[in-house]
Amino acid sequence: MTSEHATPADAAAELRAAVRAVESGERPAASFFNRPEPPKPPKPAQRGGPRPPAAEAGPVAVPEGLPALLAA
């Protein structure tokens, strides 16, 4: 078995083999760029329990001392 047909053990050997294949016309360059996409991360877990009902919009009562406190 020659070194040309040996299984590449590292990334540098794989790259050299790919360059030789493209330069010799044995394989198109695009054939080396078909790696699958990494899996998508899992969706975050939703918080448990029921949600409280939405607050109703409408006028809000302002405590008596609040306007004076904010003006100070």
PDB file of N, CA, C and O in Angstrom:
ATOM      1  N   MET A   1       0.848  -1.178   0.000  1.00  0.00           N
ATOM      2  CA  MET A   1       0.000   0.000   0.000  1.00  0.00           C
ATOM      3  C   MET A   1       0.891   1.238   0.000  1.00  0.00           C
ATOM      4  O   MET A   1       1.777   1.362   0.846  1.00  0.00           O
ATOM      5  N   THR A   2       0.665   2.153  -0.938  1.00  0.00           N
ATOM      6  CA  THR A   2       1.481   3.357  -1.018  1.00  0.00           C
ATOM      7  C   THR A   2       0.895   4.447  -0.141  1.00  0.00           C
ATOM      8  O   THR A   2      -0.242   4.353   0.323  1.00  0.00           O
ATOM      9  N   SER A   3       1.698   5.489   0.079  1.00  0.00           N
ATOM     10  CA  SER A   3       1.227   6.582   0.929  1.00  0.00           C
ATOM     11  C   SER A   3       0.070   7.341   0.276  1.00  0.00           C
ATOM     12  O   SER A   3      -0.719   7.986   0.965  1.00  0.00           O
ATOM     13  N   GLU A   4      -0.029   7.263  -1.053  1.00  0.00           N
ATOM     14  CA  GLU A   4      -1.138   7.935  -1.738  1.00  0.00           C
ATOM     15  C   GLU A   4      -2.485   7.317  -1.388  1.00  0.00           C
ATOM     16  O   GLU A   4      -3.497   8.015  -1.327  1.00  0.00           O
ATOM     17  N   HIS A   5      -2.496   6.010  -1.159  1.00  0.00           N
ATOM     18  CA  HIS A   5      -3.751   5.316  -0.917  1.00  0.00           C
ATOM     19  C   HIS A   5      -3.995   5.045   0.561  1.00  0.00           C
ATOM     20  O   HIS A   5      -4.991   4.418   0.922  1.00  0.00           O
ATOM     21  N   ALA A   6      -3.103   5.508   1.407  1.00  0.00           N
ATOM     22  CA  ALA A   6      -3.276   5.294   2.846  1.00  0.00           C
ATOM     23  C   ALA A   6      -4.378   6.211   3.363  1.00  0.00           C
ATOM     24  O   ALA A   6      -4.638   7.274   2.799  1.00  0.00           O
ATOM     25  N   THR A   7      -5.005   5.790   4.421  1.00  0.00           N
ATOM     26  CA  THR A   7      -6.049   6.604   5.040  1.00  0.00           C
ATOM     27  C   THR A   7      -5.391   7.775   5.756  1.00  0.00           C
ATOM     28  O   THR A   7      -4.508   7.564   6.588  1.00  0.00           O
ATOM     29  N   PRO A   8      -5.800   9.010   5.452  1.00  0.00           N
ATOM     30  CA  PRO A   8      -5.189  10.169   6.109  1.00  0.00           C
ATOM     31  C   PRO A   8      -5.497  10.148   7.606  1.00  0.00           C
ATOM     32  O   PRO A   8      -6.639   9.943   8.019  1.00  0.00           O
ATOM     33  N   ALA A   9      -4.451  10.365   8.406  1.00  0.00           N
ATOM     34  CA  ALA A   9      -4.622  10.313   9.855  1.00  0.00           C
ATOM     35  C   ALA A   9      -4.866  11.692  10.452  1.00  0.00           C
ATOM     36  O   ALA A   9      -5.368  11.798  11.571  1.00  0.00           O
ATOM     37  N   ASP A  10      -4.524  12.736   9.735  1.00  0.00           N
ATOM     38  CA  ASP A  10      -4.701  14.071  10.307  1.00  0.00           C
ATOM     39  C   ASP A  10      -5.225  15.038   9.250  1.00  0.00           C
ATOM     40  O   ASP A  10      -5.312  14.698   8.070  1.00  0.00           O
ATOM     41  N   ALA A  11      -5.568  16.228   9.679  1.00  0.00           N
ATOM     42  CA  ALA A  11      -6.167  17.215   8.776  1.00  0.00           C
ATOM     43  C   ALA A  11      -5.197  17.637   7.671  1.00  0.00           C
ATOM     44  O   ALA A  11      -5.617  17.867   6.537  1.00  0.00           O
ATOM     45  N   ALA A  12      -3.913  17.741   7.989  1.00  0.00           N
ATOM     46  CA  ALA A  12      -2.937  18.149   6.974  1.00  0.00           C
ATOM     47  C   ALA A  12      -2.850  17.108   5.860  1.00  0.00           C
ATOM     48  O   ALA A  12      -2.769  17.461   4.684  1.00  0.00           O
ATOM     49  N   ALA A  13      -2.868  15.840   6.225  1.00  0.00           N
ATOM     50  CA  ALA A  13      -2.812  14.781   5.214  1.00  0.00           C
ATOM     51  C   ALA A  13      -4.075  14.795   4.360  1.00  0.00           C
ATOM     52  O   ALA A  13      -4.009  14.596   3.147  1.00  0.00           O
ATOM     53  N   GLU A  14      -5.224  15.032   4.991  1.00  0.00           N
ATOM     54  CA  GLU A  14      -6.478  15.121   4.228  1.00  0.00           C
ATOM     55  C   GLU A  14      -6.429  16.277   3.242  1.00  0.00           C
ATOM     56  O   GLU A  14      -6.877  16.150   2.102  1.00  0.00           O
ATOM     57  N   LEU A  15      -5.884  17.404   3.681  1.00  0.00           N
ATOM     58  CA  LEU A  15      -5.798  18.572   2.807  1.00  0.00           C
ATOM     59  C   LEU A  15      -4.865  18.309   1.629  1.00  0.00           C
ATOM     60  O   LEU A  15      -5.181  18.657   0.491  1.00  0.00           O
ATOM     61  N   ARG A  16      -3.721  17.698   1.904  1.00  0.00           N
ATOM     62  CA  ARG A  16      -2.793  17.381   0.804  1.00  0.00           C
ATOM     63  C   ARG A  16      -3.440  16.437  -0.202  1.00  0.00           C
ATOM     64  O   ARG A  16      -3.283  16.615  -1.410  1.00  0.00           O
ATOM     65  N   ALA A  17      -4.162  15.440   0.284  1.00  0.00           N
ATOM     66  CA  ALA A  17      -4.835  14.499  -0.618  1.00  0.00           C
ATOM     67  C   ALA A  17      -5.905  15.206  -1.439  1.00  0.00           C
ATOM     68  O   ALA A  17      -6.076  14.909  -2.622  1.00  0.00           O
ATOM     69  N   ALA A  18      -6.620  16.132  -0.826  1.00  0.00           N
ATOM     70  CA  ALA A  18      -7.657  16.868  -1.550  1.00  0.00           C
ATOM     71  C   ALA A  18      -7.040  17.742  -2.635  1.00  0.00           C
ATOM     72  O   ALA A  18      -7.564  17.817  -3.746  1.00  0.00           O
ATOM     73  N   VAL A  19      -5.939  18.397  -2.318  1.00  0.00           N
ATOM     74  CA  VAL A  19      -5.269  19.255  -3.308  1.00  0.00           C
ATOM     75  C   VAL A  19      -4.781  18.413  -4.481  1.00  0.00           C
ATOM     76  O   VAL A  19      -4.936  18.809  -5.636  1.00  0.00           O
ATOM     77  N   ARG A  20      -4.192  17.257  -4.193  1.00  0.00           N
ATOM     78  CA  ARG A  20      -3.730  16.382  -5.290  1.00  0.00           C
ATOM     79  C   ARG A  20      -4.896  15.942  -6.168  1.00  0.00           C
ATOM     80  O   ARG A  20      -4.774  15.921  -7.393  1.00  0.00           O
ATOM     81  N   ALA A  21      -6.022  15.592  -5.557  1.00  0.00           N
ATOM     82  CA  ALA A  21      -7.176  15.123  -6.332  1.00  0.00           C
ATOM     83  C   ALA A  21      -7.728  16.226  -7.219  1.00  0.00           C
ATOM     84  O   ALA A  21      -8.117  15.968  -8.358  1.00  0.00           O
ATOM     85  N   VAL A  22      -7.767  17.450  -6.711  1.00  0.00           N
ATOM     86  CA  VAL A  22      -8.292  18.566  -7.513  1.00  0.00           C
ATOM     87  C   VAL A  22      -7.313  18.912  -8.631  1.00  0.00           C
ATOM     88  O   VAL A  22      -7.719  19.107  -9.777  1.00  0.00           O
ATOM     89  N   GLU A  23      -6.026  18.988  -8.299  1.00  0.00           N
ATOM     90  CA  GLU A  23      -5.029  19.351  -9.313  1.00  0.00           C
ATOM     91  C   GLU A  23      -4.930  18.305 -10.423  1.00  0.00           C
ATOM     92  O   GLU A  23      -4.659  18.650 -11.573  1.00  0.00           O
ATOM     93  N   SER A  24      -5.145  17.045 -10.093  1.00  0.00           N
ATOM     94  CA  SER A  24      -5.056  16.000 -11.118  1.00  0.00           C
ATOM     95  C   SER A  24      -6.351  15.871 -11.915  1.00  0.00           C
ATOM     96  O   SER A  24      -6.388  15.162 -12.920  1.00  0.00           O
ATOM     97  N   GLY A  25      -7.403  16.543 -11.482  1.00  0.00           N
ATOM     98  CA  GLY A  25      -8.682  16.454 -12.174  1.00  0.00           C
ATOM     99  C   GLY A  25      -9.510  15.256 -11.745  1.00  0.00           C
ATOM    100  O   GLY A  25     -10.566  14.990 -12.318  1.00  0.00           O
ATOM    101  N   GLU A  26      -9.037  14.535 -10.741  1.00  0.00           N
ATOM    102  CA  GLU A  26      -9.751  13.349 -10.262  1.00  0.00           C
ATOM    103  C   GLU A  26     -11.096  13.714  -9.635  1.00  0.00           C
ATOM    104  O   GLU A  26     -12.080  12.996  -9.815  1.00  0.00           O
ATOM    105  N   ARG A  27     -11.141  14.823  -8.901  1.00  0.00           N
ATOM    106  CA  ARG A  27     -12.386  15.263  -8.252  1.00  0.00           C
ATOM    107  C   ARG A  27     -12.514  16.773  -8.384  1.00  0.00           C
ATOM    108  O   ARG A  27     -11.507  17.480  -8.380  1.00  0.00           O
ATOM    109  N   PRO A  28     -13.749  17.280  -8.501  1.00  0.00           N
ATOM    110  CA  PRO A  28     -13.937  18.734  -8.518  1.00  0.00           C
ATOM    111  C   PRO A  28     -13.756  19.303  -7.107  1.00  0.00           C
ATOM    112  O   PRO A  28     -14.006  18.615  -6.117  1.00  0.00           O
ATOM    113  N   ALA A  29     -13.329  20.538  -7.026  1.00  0.00           N
ATOM    114  CA  ALA A  29     -13.089  21.167  -5.725  1.00  0.00           C
ATOM    115  C   ALA A  29     -14.353  21.234  -4.883  1.00  0.00           C
ATOM    116  O   ALA A  29     -14.291  21.106  -3.661  1.00  0.00           O
ATOM    117  N   ALA A  30     -15.495  21.433  -5.524  1.00  0.00           N
ATOM    118  CA  ALA A  30     -16.754  21.549  -4.782  1.00  0.00           C
ATOM    119  C   ALA A  30     -17.099  20.265  -4.031  1.00  0.00           C
ATOM    120  O   ALA A  30     -17.854  20.306  -3.060  1.00  0.00           O
ATOM    121  N   SER A  31     -16.560  19.134  -4.463  1.00  0.00           N
ATOM    122  CA  SER A  31     -16.898  17.868  -3.803  1.00  0.00           C
ATOM    123  C   SER A  31     -16.308  17.766  -2.400  1.00  0.00           C
ATOM    124  O   SER A  31     -16.709  16.893  -1.630  1.00  0.00           O
ATOM    125  N   PHE A  32     -15.382  18.626  -2.060  1.00  0.00           N
ATOM    126  CA  PHE A  32     -14.777  18.587  -0.730  1.00  0.00           C
ATOM    127  C   PHE A  32     -15.495  19.492   0.262  1.00  0.00           C
ATOM    128  O   PHE A  32     -15.154  19.497   1.445  1.00  0.00           O
ATOM    129  N   PHE A  33     -16.473  20.249  -0.190  1.00  0.00           N
ATOM    130  CA  PHE A  33     -17.146  21.207   0.685  1.00  0.00           C
ATOM    131  C   PHE A  33     -18.591  20.827   0.924  1.00  0.00           C
ATOM    132  O   PHE A  33     -19.466  21.691   0.892  1.00  0.00           O
ATOM    133  N   ASN A  34     -18.857  19.579   1.157  1.00  0.00           N
ATOM    134  CA  ASN A  34     -20.233  19.146   1.365  1.00  0.00           C
ATOM    135  C   ASN A  34     -20.439  18.583   2.769  1.00  0.00           C
ATOM    136  O   ASN A  34     -21.180  17.617   2.950  1.00  0.00           O
ATOM    137  N   ARG A  35     -19.791  19.181   3.751  1.00  0.00           N
ATOM    138  CA  ARG A  35     -19.967  18.722   5.127  1.00  0.00           C
ATOM    139  C   ARG A  35     -21.367  19.083   5.606  1.00  0.00           C
ATOM    140  O   ARG A  35     -21.866  20.163   5.288  1.00  0.00           O
ATOM    141  N   PRO A  36     -21.996  18.216   6.352  1.00  0.00           N
ATOM    142  CA  PRO A  36     -23.334  18.531   6.864  1.00  0.00           C
ATOM    143  C   PRO A  36     -23.270  19.645   7.907  1.00  0.00           C
ATOM    144  O   PRO A  36     -22.273  19.808   8.610  1.00  0.00           O
ATOM    145  N   GLU A  37     -24.357  20.401   7.984  1.00  0.00           N
ATOM    146  CA  GLU A  37     -24.418  21.471   8.977  1.00  0.00           C
ATOM    147  C   GLU A  37     -24.512  20.863  10.367  1.00  0.00           C
ATOM    148  O   GLU A  37     -25.090  19.790  10.543  1.00  0.00           O
ATOM    149  N   PRO A  38     -23.943  21.549  11.355  1.00  0.00           N
ATOM    150  CA  PRO A  38     -24.055  21.011  12.714  1.00  0.00           C
ATOM    151  C   PRO A  38     -25.510  21.026  13.169  1.00  0.00           C
ATOM    152  O   PRO A  38     -26.295  21.849  12.698  1.00  0.00           O
ATOM    153  N   PRO A  39     -25.875  20.135  14.072  1.00  0.00           N
ATOM    154  CA  PRO A  39     -27.273  20.103  14.527  1.00  0.00           C
ATOM    155  C   PRO A  39     -27.638  21.391  15.250  1.00  0.00           C
ATOM    156  O   PRO A  39     -26.803  22.022  15.899  1.00  0.00           O
ATOM    157  N   LYS A  40     -28.902  21.763  15.123  1.00  0.00           N
ATOM    158  CA  LYS A  40     -29.371  22.980  15.780  1.00  0.00           C
ATOM    159  C   LYS A  40     -29.441  22.741  17.282  1.00  0.00           C
ATOM    160  O   LYS A  40     -29.759  21.635  17.722  1.00  0.00           O
ATOM    161  N   PRO A  41     -29.146  23.775  18.073  1.00  0.00           N
ATOM    162  CA  PRO A  41     -29.241  23.595  19.520  1.00  0.00           C
ATOM    163  C   PRO A  41     -30.697  23.396  19.936  1.00  0.00           C
ATOM    164  O   PRO A  41     -31.607  23.887  19.269  1.00  0.00           O
ATOM    165  N   PRO A  42     -30.916  22.682  21.028  1.00  0.00           N
ATOM    166  CA  PRO A  42     -32.303  22.450  21.457  1.00  0.00           C
ATOM    167  C   PRO A  42     -32.969  23.756  21.878  1.00  0.00           C
ATOM    168  O   PRO A  42     -32.316  24.688  22.346  1.00  0.00           O
ATOM    169  N   LYS A  43     -34.274  23.793  21.699  1.00  0.00           N
ATOM    170  CA  LYS A  43     -35.020  24.983  22.096  1.00  0.00           C
ATOM    171  C   LYS A  43     -35.012  25.082  23.616  1.00  0.00           C
ATOM    172  O   LYS A  43     -35.037  24.061  24.303  1.00  0.00           O
ATOM    173  N   PRO A  44     -34.978  26.303  24.147  1.00  0.00           N
ATOM    174  CA  PRO A  44     -34.996  26.443  25.604  1.00  0.00           C
ATOM    175  C   PRO A  44     -36.310  25.933  26.181  1.00  0.00           C
ATOM    176  O   PRO A  44     -37.372  26.079  25.576  1.00  0.00           O
ATOM    177  N   ALA A  45     -36.217  25.340  27.345  1.00  0.00           N
ATOM    178  CA  ALA A  45     -37.412  24.809  27.999  1.00  0.00           C
ATOM    179  C   ALA A  45     -38.305  25.958  28.451  1.00  0.00           C
ATOM    180  O   ALA A  45     -37.825  26.988  28.925  1.00  0.00           O
ATOM    181  N   GLN A  46     -39.590  25.766  28.298  1.00  0.00           N
ATOM    182  CA  GLN A  46     -40.520  26.803  28.728  1.00  0.00           C
ATOM    183  C   GLN A  46     -40.699  26.714  30.231  1.00  0.00           C
ATOM    184  O   GLN A  46     -40.612  25.643  30.831  1.00  0.00           O
ATOM    185  N   ARG A  47     -40.949  27.861  30.814  1.00  0.00           N
ATOM    186  CA  ARG A  47     -41.162  27.896  32.252  1.00  0.00           C
ATOM    187  C   ARG A  47     -42.447  27.160  32.581  1.00  0.00           C
ATOM    188  O   ARG A  47     -43.441  27.265  31.862  1.00  0.00           O
ATOM    189  N   GLY A  48     -42.413  26.429  33.655  1.00  0.00           N
ATOM    190  CA  GLY A  48     -43.569  25.628  34.032  1.00  0.00           C
ATOM    191  C   GLY A  48     -44.657  26.456  34.698  1.00  0.00           C
ATOM    192  O   GLY A  48     -44.438  27.588  35.130  1.00  0.00           O
ATOM    193  N   GLY A  49     -45.804  25.869  34.762  1.00  0.00           N
ATOM    194  CA  GLY A  49     -46.923  26.502  35.445  1.00  0.00           C
ATOM    195  C   GLY A  49     -47.750  27.383  34.535  1.00  0.00           C
ATOM    196  O   GLY A  49     -47.274  27.868  33.509  1.00  0.00           O
ATOM    197  N   PRO A  50     -48.988  27.580  34.922  1.00  0.00           N
ATOM    198  CA  PRO A  50     -49.854  28.439  34.110  1.00  0.00           C
ATOM    199  C   PRO A  50     -49.487  29.912  34.286  1.00  0.00           C
ATOM    200  O   PRO A  50     -48.998  30.326  35.337  1.00  0.00           O
ATOM    201  N   ARG A  51     -49.728  30.671  33.264  1.00  0.00           N
ATOM    202  CA  ARG A  51     -49.458  32.108  33.326  1.00  0.00           C
ATOM    203  C   ARG A  51     -50.665  32.821  33.920  1.00  0.00           C
ATOM    204  O   ARG A  51     -51.807  32.423  33.689  1.00  0.00           O
ATOM    205  N   PRO A  52     -50.408  33.870  34.680  1.00  0.00           N
ATOM    206  CA  PRO A  52     -51.535  34.629  35.222  1.00  0.00           C
ATOM    207  C   PRO A  52     -52.240  35.376  34.092  1.00  0.00           C
ATOM    208  O   PRO A  52     -51.623  35.670  33.067  1.00  0.00           O
ATOM    209  N   PRO A  53     -53.511  35.682  34.266  1.00  0.00           N
ATOM    210  CA  PRO A  53     -54.209  36.424  33.212  1.00  0.00           C
ATOM    211  C   PRO A  53     -53.596  37.812  33.041  1.00  0.00           C
ATOM    212  O   PRO A  53     -53.071  38.397  33.989  1.00  0.00           O
ATOM    213  N   ALA A  54     -53.673  38.321  31.828  1.00  0.00           N
ATOM    214  CA  ALA A  54     -53.114  39.638  31.532  1.00  0.00           C
ATOM    215  C   ALA A  54     -53.872  40.701  32.316  1.00  0.00           C
ATOM    216  O   ALA A  54     -55.083  40.603  32.512  1.00  0.00           O
ATOM    217  N   ALA A  55     -53.138  41.719  32.761  1.00  0.00           N
ATOM    218  CA  ALA A  55     -53.772  42.815  33.499  1.00  0.00           C
ATOM    219  C   ALA A  55     -54.667  43.602  32.556  1.00  0.00           C
ATOM    220  O   ALA A  55     -54.331  43.813  31.391  1.00  0.00           O
ATOM    221  N   GLU A  56     -55.773  44.019  33.059  1.00  0.00           N
ATOM    222  CA  GLU A  56     -56.698  44.803  32.245  1.00  0.00           C
ATOM    223  C   GLU A  56     -56.228  46.245  32.191  1.00  0.00           C
ATOM    224  O   GLU A  56     -55.849  46.820  33.211  1.00  0.00           O
ATOM    225  N   ALA A  57     -56.254  46.823  31.012  1.00  0.00           N
ATOM    226  CA  ALA A  57     -55.860  48.219  30.858  1.00  0.00           C
ATOM    227  C   ALA A  57     -56.994  49.111  31.335  1.00  0.00           C
ATOM    228  O   ALA A  57     -58.170  48.805  31.139  1.00  0.00           O
ATOM    229  N   GLY A  58     -56.631  50.195  31.950  1.00  0.00           N
ATOM    230  CA  GLY A  58     -57.640  51.128  32.437  1.00  0.00           C
ATOM    231  C   GLY A  58     -57.000  52.120  33.385  1.00  0.00           C
ATOM    232  O   GLY A  58     -55.793  52.067  33.622  1.00  0.00           O
ATOM    233  N   PRO A  59     -57.794  53.023  33.927  1.00  0.00           N
ATOM    234  CA  PRO A  59     -57.241  54.035  34.826  1.00  0.00           C
ATOM    235  C   PRO A  59     -56.702  53.385  36.104  1.00  0.00           C
ATOM    236  O   PRO A  59     -57.247  52.397  36.598  1.00  0.00           O
ATOM    237  N   VAL A  60     -55.639  53.957  36.614  1.00  0.00           N
ATOM    238  CA  VAL A  60     -54.999  53.457  37.818  1.00  0.00           C
ATOM    239  C   VAL A  60     -55.093  54.528  38.890  1.00  0.00           C
ATOM    240  O   VAL A  60     -54.850  55.703  38.616  1.00  0.00           O
ATOM    241  N   ALA A  61     -55.437  54.140  40.087  1.00  0.00           N
ATOM    242  CA  ALA A  61     -55.526  55.103  41.191  1.00  0.00           C
ATOM    243  C   ALA A  61     -54.125  55.445  41.669  1.00  0.00           C
ATOM    244  O   ALA A  61     -53.319  54.551  41.927  1.00  0.00           O
ATOM    245  N   VAL A  62     -53.829  56.745  41.790  1.00  0.00           N
ATOM    246  CA  VAL A  62     -52.532  57.217  42.248  1.00  0.00           C
ATOM    247  C   VAL A  62     -52.637  57.497  43.746  1.00  0.00           C
ATOM    248  O   VAL A  62     -53.530  58.233  44.167  1.00  0.00           O
ATOM    249  N   PRO A  63     -51.752  56.933  44.553  1.00  0.00           N
ATOM    250  CA  PRO A  63     -51.795  57.221  45.988  1.00  0.00           C
ATOM    251  C   PRO A  63     -51.647  58.716  46.255  1.00  0.00           C
ATOM    252  O   PRO A  63     -51.011  59.435  45.484  1.00  0.00           O
ATOM    253  N   GLU A  64     -52.237  59.169  47.344  1.00  0.00           N
ATOM    254  CA  GLU A  64     -52.299  60.612  47.618  1.00  0.00           C
ATOM    255  C   GLU A  64     -50.942  61.281  47.703  1.00  0.00           C
ATOM    256  O   GLU A  64     -50.795  62.366  47.140  1.00  0.00           O
ATOM    257  N   GLY A  65     -49.962  60.735  48.346  1.00  0.00           N
ATOM    258  CA  GLY A  65     -48.684  61.414  48.544  1.00  0.00           C
ATOM    259  C   GLY A  65     -47.713  61.276  47.392  1.00  0.00           C
ATOM    260  O   GLY A  65     -46.657  61.908  47.414  1.00  0.00           O
ATOM    261  N   LEU A  66     -48.022  60.484  46.396  1.00  0.00           N
ATOM    262  CA  LEU A  66     -47.079  60.209  45.309  1.00  0.00           C
ATOM    263  C   LEU A  66     -46.758  61.432  44.454  1.00  0.00           C
ATOM    264  O   LEU A  66     -45.576  61.661  44.196  1.00  0.00           O
ATOM    265  N   PRO A  67     -47.726  62.240  43.993  1.00  0.00           N
ATOM    266  CA  PRO A  67     -47.364  63.409  43.178  1.00  0.00           C
ATOM    267  C   PRO A  67     -46.437  64.370  43.917  1.00  0.00           C
ATOM    268  O   PRO A  67     -45.510  64.913  43.318  1.00  0.00           O
ATOM    269  N   ALA A  68     -46.672  64.585  45.196  1.00  0.00           N
ATOM    270  CA  ALA A  68     -45.813  65.492  45.961  1.00  0.00           C
ATOM    271  C   ALA A  68     -44.416  64.893  46.118  1.00  0.00           C
ATOM    272  O   ALA A  68     -43.420  65.613  46.049  1.00  0.00           O
ATOM    273  N   LEU A  69     -44.342  63.595  46.327  1.00  0.00           N
ATOM    274  CA  LEU A  69     -43.055  62.928  46.476  1.00  0.00           C
ATOM    275  C   LEU A  69     -42.249  63.002  45.181  1.00  0.00           C
ATOM    276  O   LEU A  69     -41.037  63.217  45.216  1.00  0.00           O
ATOM    277  N   LEU A  70     -42.915  62.827  44.044  1.00  0.00           N
ATOM    278  CA  LEU A  70     -42.221  62.880  42.756  1.00  0.00           C
ATOM    279  C   LEU A  70     -41.796  64.297  42.391  1.00  0.00           C
ATOM    280  O   LEU A  70     -40.792  64.485  41.703  1.00  0.00           O
ATOM    281  N   ALA A  71     -42.548  65.293  42.844  1.00  0.00           N
ATOM    282  CA  ALA A  71     -42.229  66.686  42.531  1.00  0.00           C
ATOM    283  C   ALA A  71     -41.043  67.175  43.355  1.00  0.00           C
ATOM    284  O   ALA A  71     -40.398  68.149  42.968  1.00  0.00           O
ATOM    285  N   ALA A  72     -40.743  66.546  44.448  1.00  0.00           N
ATOM    286  CA  ALA A  72     -39.674  67.014  45.350  1.00  0.00           C
ATOM    287  C   ALA A  72     -38.307  66.772  44.795  1.00  0.00           C
ATOM    288  O   ALA A  72     -37.311  67.110  45.436  1.00  0.00           O
TER     289      ALA A  72
END
